Amino acid sequence: MSILRDNVNKGPHNLREQLEKEFVVVPGVFNGITALLAEQAGYKSIYLSGSGVAGVMGLPDLSMTTLSEVAEEAHRITAVSSLPLIVDADTGFGETMNVVRTVKELEHAGVSAIHIEDQVLPKRCGHLSGKKVVEKEDMIRKIKAAVGARKNDDFMIIARTDARAVTGIEDAISRSQEYHEAGADMIFTEALQAKDEFQRFAREVKAPLMANMTEFGKSPLLSVNELREIGYKLVIFPLTAFRATLLTVRDIYRNLAEEGTQRDFIDRLMSRKEYYEVIGYEEYEKDDQDIFRSSGGMKNE
């Protein structure tokens, strides 16, 4: 095994192939090492949430992050993981021409798909109150601009509508249908409030559908099997690992402050050996040795 060869990102075509063959389960990651953990757990694609990018920076999901920050994080992930990466691109970071630049920057960062949403800036978390949506025609222009901007036809444009909580389910269905007709490869229906709403979307929106099973939101936590049976094609779990990490870190900090040592909770920590296995430490060392030898030198074993 060579780290230099084996972490090449599989890219947009691989994601398309997955969707043609199977229902795709996509965990949320928030940096390079969580992407590696997801890959080693057997997932075939990964997801970077806008809320996750903001959260790692200690910021709320209120359009506080920039395109550059999201693109940088995406590139750090695709540089170490071979899995196709789907990225939350919020509203496209502005108006139509901003969407064009967003597509170009994220495609250049090695991303395989993005979703853009029809919220008014500043956007809010899709499962909170107080959202507003743009006129349908404005979102359609963004979708067409995004499709026209991509260099690789396999790069997926996913259209997200937040209309369910703002203008109602009828409008959300109508928007979804028109967004697909405008060229969106997949439809992301945010914050549906009951299983029968997911079923209705699958019946009436004749497009590949993406579901968001985020915790503590407005949607019921449907299982992978339930969503597959309903007719969805992909599900994301955007912040599950992030929330678990925060809870663990908080408890570890408190315990360390109280006890003054980690001796009593050492069994809750990943060992050095396990950590090195995750990041491929030995493979990097071997690549370093091989490169040095191939150039005529010798290194200490």
N, C-alpha and C positions, 0 to 999 in steps of 0.2 A: 504493500500500500504506500502511496505517496500523497502527502497533503497537497503538494503542488499540482498534482494531476486530478485527484479524486474529489476536490471540493468545487469543481467547475459547475456553475449554476445551470440547471436543466432548462430554465427559461419558459417563455410563453407557449411554445409548441407542446411541451410536456404537460402543462396544465390543461390545454385543450384536449389532449389525448386522454387524460384522466377523466374529464367530464363526459367524454364520449363513451367510456367504458364502465363507469361506476359513479355512485354517490360519493362526493368528496367531503371529508371531515377535516376542518382546518383549525388548528389551535392558534391562539394569539401568542406572538413572541414580542419582546420589547428590546432586544439587543442581540448581539452575535452569539453569546453563549446560550441564551434560551433557544435560539434557532437551532444550535447544535443538539441541545437536549431533546427538542421536538423531533429532529431528524433521527436521532438514536432511539427514540421511543417508537419509531416506525411510521410516523406521519409522512405523507407524500407532498403536501403543500403547507405553507405557513402564511400567517396574516399579521400585518403591522397596523395596529389601531391608532388613529389620531389621538384618542384619549390616552393611549398608552405612551405615545411619544411625549405628550404634554405632561402626563403624570410622572414619568421618569425625571422630568425637569422640575417637578414640584409646582406645575401650573395646572389650572383648570382647562377643561375642554370647551373653550370659548373663543376659538379662532386666535389663540395666543401664540401658536407656533407658526413658523414660516415654511414656505416651500423648500428653502435651502436646508433647514433643519430636518425636515422629513426625508428629503433626498439623501442627506448625509447618513442618517440612520439606516435607511434602506440599503444604501451601498455597503455600509459596514456589515449588514446581514448577508447580502448576496455574495460578498467577498469570501465568506467562510462557510456558507451553507450551499449545498447543491439543490435545495428544494425551491420550486417556483414560489415567489413571494407576491401576495396580494396586498395592496396598500390602500389605506383610507386616505383619500386626497381631499377630504372635506368638500367644499364648494368648488374645488378647482383653484382655490386661492385667489379668487377674484372674478372678473368678468370673462367674456369669451376669449379674448386674447391671452389672458392669464391662464386659462385652461389649456390653450395650445402650448404655452411654455411648460406648464405642469406635466403634460404628456411627454414632451421631449426630455425634460429633466429626469423624470422617473423611469422612462424607458432607458435612458443612458445609464441610470443607476442599477440596471439589471433587474428591474421589477417585471413581473409577468402580467399583472392586471392591476387596475385601479378602480375604485368606485368614487363617483362624484354625486353630490346630493343637491336637491332642489330647495335648500333652505336659504333664507335671507341672511346676509352677513350683519352682525356677527352671529355665527351659527351656535347652536347649543347641543349638548348631548341629546341623542335621539330619543332617550327615554325620560327626559325631563319636560316639564311644562314650559310654556312661554315661547315655543318655536313659531316661526313664520315661514311660509314658503313663497318662492318667486312665482311669477306668472308662468304657466306651462310653456308658452312660446319661448321664454328666456332660457329655460332648461333645455328645450329641444335644440336651440342654437348652440348651447354648450356641448351637447352630445355630438352633434354633427361636426363641430370644430375639433373635438377630441378624436373622433374617428378619422378625420382628415389629417390630423397631425401625426398619427403614429407611423413609424417607418416599417414596423413588422406587423403584418396583417393578423398574426396570431396574438399580439398584445391585446388583452381584453379590456373593453370599456364597459364597466358595470354602472348602471344608472340606479341611484337610490332615491326613493321618494319618502318624504316625511309627512305626506299629506294626510295619512290616516288620523293623526292626532290633531290636525289643524282644520282641514276642510271636510273630513269624513272619508269613509271607506269607498264610496262611489267615485269620488274624485281621485282617490289613490289608485283605484283600478283603471280608471280612464287614463290617468297620467302614465301608469305603467305600460299600458298598451301602446300609447303614442311614443313613449320613450324607446320602446323596442322597435317600433316602425321607423324611428329616426336613426336607428343604427346601433343602439346599445346591444351588446352581446348577451347580457344577463341583467335581470331586474332584481333589485334588493329592496324589499318592502319592509321598512323599519317600523318597529313598535306596534305590531299587530297585537290585539288584546285578548284573543281567544283562539282555540284550536280551529273552530269552524271558520274563522277569518283566514287562516292559512289555507284551509281547504278551498275556500271560495276563490282565493287568488290563483291557486293551482288550476281550478276549473276555468276561470275566465281570462287569465293572462297567459296567452300561448307563447311563452318564452321560457328559457332556463331561469329558474328562480333560486335566489340565495336567501338563507335565513340567518338571523342573528340571535343566538341563544346566550345573551348576556345576563348576568345575575342581577337581581334586585331591580329589575326594570318592569316595563308594562306587559311584556310578553310572557305567556306561560312557558315553563322550561320543558319543551318537547324533546323527546329522545331522538337520536339518530334514526332509529328504526321508524318512529312515527313520521318524521319528516320525509324519509325515503318513501314510505307508503303513501303519503299525501301527494307526492309528486315533485318535491323540491330536488334540486341537483347538488346543492352545496350548503354547508352550514359552517359558520364561524363561532368560535368560543373566544371572543376577543381579549377579555381581561381575567379569565379564570386563573391562569398561572400568576399573573401580576398581583391579583388580590391575595392569593395564597402566599406569595413572596412577602408582601407588605406585612401580613399578619405574623409571619414567622420572624421577620426582621424586628418588628416591634417587640415581640416577646423575648427574643434573644437580647436585645439592648436592655430591656427592663431587668431580665435575670442577671445579666452581667453587672449592671449598676447595683443591684441589690446584694449579689453574692461576692463580687470582686474577683471572680474566677470563672472560667468556663468548664472546670473539671466536672461539675455535676450535670452538664448537658452536652458533653462531648459527643455522645451518641446521636445527637440531633444535627451534627455537622457533617458535611461531605468531607471525606478524607482527602489528603493530598493525592494519594494514588488514584482515587475516583475522579478527582478534578483533572488530573493530568490525562486520564483516559478520555474525558469529555473533549478536551481541547486538542488531543492528538500530540501531546508533548514529545513522545518518543518518535513519532513519525517526522516531526519537524527536525529533531536531532539527526535522524537517519538521512533526511534530505540534505541537511547541512554537510554531513560527512560525504555523501555521494557527490555533491557539487564540488567540494574541495578536492576530492580525489580525481574527479574528471578533469580538473584544471591542472593536474600534475602534482598536487600537494599531498600531505598526509596529516591526519588529525589523530589526537590521542583517543583511544577507545574508552 
